[in-house]
Amino acid sequence: MSTVSINSVSPVKEYSVAEQQELLHANHKPVDLFAESSFVTDDAIAGYPTSVVAPGDMSILMVETEEMKVLNQSWQQQSISPESRALINQSVEELTSAIYNAVPTISAGKSATEVASGLTEQYDESLEVFHTHSGHTERDAATREFMYASLHTFEQDVAEFSLMVQTNTNQARQTRTEITELREMLSEWPDEPADATEEFTYTQVTFNDDGCITTEQVTEDLRKADAENLLTELEAQKESLSELTELQTFDLQQMAQSLDEARQLVSEILQNQHSTRQAMINNLKA
């Protein structure tokens, strides 16, 4: 009989600021605004486990899906040279990395306004590259699109990680169902003949180092002793899945909080820019 692979899973613990930052970087992916999956799509959001973080409420992602669709189509259709695309991606990546590094300092006690002031120079530099190479003729629209671009990596991280959590949660549910079915089979097992077998199908789960699971559906002819051993293995598998999803749910909540803080940072930067421009206009009028 096949052996179910069970790996030990660390218990849930609270994350320090440094550990939260490490989590962000571990899930961060390089920016490629011109890839087909640049922006979060309806398909990704449809799989978001709302019951994990925000029961019945999709606002945790704060993604305007229709806006993302329009932007994604716009990026695919624009005739931008490969050189300009590379410059835009690199510039947005530098800003995104700066925001990633800054977000945990808010959790450490700094105000968003204080942190944003330190990011304004990097934001301005990246925005200028975007304006110069994106081909936009309307500056306000370009600025708004750039804001989405600088945050889309965060949104992808949360959406993709949440899909993994949902997959693991679904498998935990499936394993519980299989345990129930196997218990019922054992309760009705015939006494004769002694070597009687029953066919049973179950899901074998392997836990990977990256938090993902690998599953394989197995169908076997089991003797009663085999079925009892399998029941023990499936119960251990269920416990490991429960611990894993609990840990990942906490990670997901931390990532969602970091996404909110990143959005707050960009909002503060835009507000600072607006205040600076308004002050310059007022000085000219004086």
N, C-alpha and C positions, 0 to 999 in steps of 0.2 A: 504494500500500500504506500502511496506517496506520502511524504511528510510535509506538513504545513510549516512554512518558514515563519518563525516569530522572532522579531528582533526586539531588544529592550527599548523602551521609549522613556525619555526624561520626563519627570513630573512637571506640571505647570509651575512657572515661577514668574515673579515680577521682573521686568526688564529695567536696567539702569539706562541713563541717557546714552552712555557709550554703546551699550548692547543694542539699544533701539537704532542708533546710527548704523551699527554694523548690519542690522537686519535690513535697513533701507538699501545699503550698498549691495548686500547679497542678492537682492531682488531687482536691482537696477539693471536696465538693459540700454546699450548704446542707442542714441537717437538716430532714427532713419525716417525722416518726415515723408520720404517719397516711396516708402514701401507700401504694398497694398493694404497692410494691416496697421497703418500708422496710428489711426485713431480708434478709440473704443467703439465697437459696433453694437448694434442691437443684439446680435447673436451672443456676444460676450455678456452683455447685461442680463439677457434672459436667463443665464445660468448663475447669476449672482445669488448667493444664499442669503436672502433677506432675513431669514429667521435667525441667522447667526449674529448679525450686528444690529440690524434695524428692522425688527419684525414688521412686515407689511408696509415698509417705507423704503423706496429706492433713493431717497435724497442723500444717503450717505456718500454716493459717488458724485452727486451734483453734476452729472454729465448731461448736457443738452444734446440728445442723440441726433435730432434733425440737423442741428448746427454742425455736429461732427460729420454727418453724411455729406453735407455741402462742402465742408473744408476738404474732406478726403477726396471728393471728386475734383475739386479745384486743384489740389496738389498733383493728381494724376494727369490732368489736362494741360497744366502749364508747361510752356516750352522754355525750360530753364536749362542752361548748359550744365554738363556734368561737373565742371569746375565750380560753378556757382552753387550747385546742390551740395557739393562737399563742404564749401565754406559755410553755408547755412547750417548744415548738420553739425559741423564742428563748433560753430558759435553757440547754437542752442544747447549742445551737449555741455559746453563750458558753463553756461548759465544754469543748466539743470544740476550739474555737479555742485555748483556753488550753493544752490538752494538746498540740495541734499545735506550738505555740510552744515548749513545754517539752521535747518529745522530743529535738530535736537537741542540747540541752545535755547529755544523757546521753552521747551520742557524743563530746562535747567533754571528758568526764572527770568530770562530776558524778555522784554516786550517785543511784540512784532514790529512796532515802529522803530525801535532801536536796531533790531536785526536788519530790517529793510534798508535802513540808511546805509549800512555797510555793503549792501548788494546793488545799490543804485548804479554805481559805476559799471559793474559787470553787465547789468541789465541794459544800460544805455549803449554799451559797446556792441552787445549781441543784437540789440534792436536795430542799430545802424547798419550792421552787416545784413540783416534781414531786409531792411528797406532797400538797400543798395542792390542786392542780388536777386530778390524775389520777383522783380518786375511789377510790383504794385505801384499804381499811380495815385491811389487814394490813401493818404497816410493814416487816417483814423482806422480805416478798415484793416490796413496792414498791422497796425498796433494791436488791434483786437485779435487778429488771427495769430499774431506772434504770442500773445498771452496764452492761447490754447496750446500752441506748439510747445511752449516752455513747461507746460504742466501735463502734457499728454502721457509722458513716461510714467508719472505718478499714477495716473488713472489706469494705465495698462497694468502696472504692478499690482494694484489692488484688485482689479478685475481678474487677472490671470491667477493670482494667489487664491482668490475666493473660489474660483472654479476648481482648483485643486482641493480646497477644503470641502467643497460640495461633493466631489468625487469620493473622497475618503469617508464622508458622512453617509453617502448612499451605500457604500460598501459595508459600513458598520451595520446599517439597517438590513442589508441583504444577509449578512452573516447571522444576525439574530433570527431571521426567518429560517435559515437553514438549520440552526440549532433547534428551533421549535419542531421542524419537520423530522429531524433525526431522533429527537426525544419521543415523538409520537410513534415512529417506526420501532424504536426499542421497546416501547410499552406494549406493542402488539406482536413482538417477535415470537415465532412458534417454538415450542419446546422440542419438537421432533421435526426432522432429524437433527442430531447434534451439530452437524456441519452445514446446516441450512444457510444460504446466503440471500442477501437482498441487494438490489441495485440502488445506488444513491448518487446523486449529483450535488456537488458543492463547489465553492470558489476557494481556490488556494491563493493566499495573499503573501507577497514578499514585500517587505518594507525597505525602501531605498534610502540612501544617505541624504538625498535632496528633499525628503519629505513626501515624495510621490510614492505610490504603491504600484506594484505589478500584479495583475490578477490572471489566473488561469482556471478555466472551468474543467473540473475533473469528474468523470463518471466511473464508479468502481462497483464491483460485486463484493460486498462485505459480509464477513461472518460476524456474529454478535460481538465477539471480543474486539474485532476490528472497528465495529461501529462505536463501541464504548470508548476506545482509544481516540477515534476521530472526534467524538463529542468533546472530549477533554481538550483536544487541540483547537477545535473551533471556538470553545469558550475562552481559551487563552488568546486566540486571534481577535475575538470580539473585544476583550479588555485592552489589548494593544491598540486597536483601532480607536477605541473610546478615548484613551489617553492621548493618542496622536491628534485627534480632532479637537480635543480640549486645548492642547498646547497651541495648535494652529489657529484656533479661534481667537485666542489671546493675541497671537502675532497679527492676525487680521485686524483686530480692533486697534492695535498700535499703528499699523500701516494706514488705516482709515483716518486715525487722528492726525498722523503726519501729513496726509494728503490735505486735510482741512487746514493745517498750519501752513502748508506750502501755498495754498490758495490765499490765505490771509496775508502772507508775505508779498505775493505778487500784487494783491490789492493795495497794500501799503505803499509799494513802490510806485504804482500808478498814481496814487493819491499824492505822493511826494512830488512826482513830476508835474501833476496838475497845479499844485500849490506853488511850485517854483515858477512855472510859466505865468500863472496869475500874478505873482509878485512882480515879474519882469514887465508885464503889461501895465500894471498899476504905476510902476516907476516911470514908464514912458509917458503916461498920462499926466504925471505930476508936474 
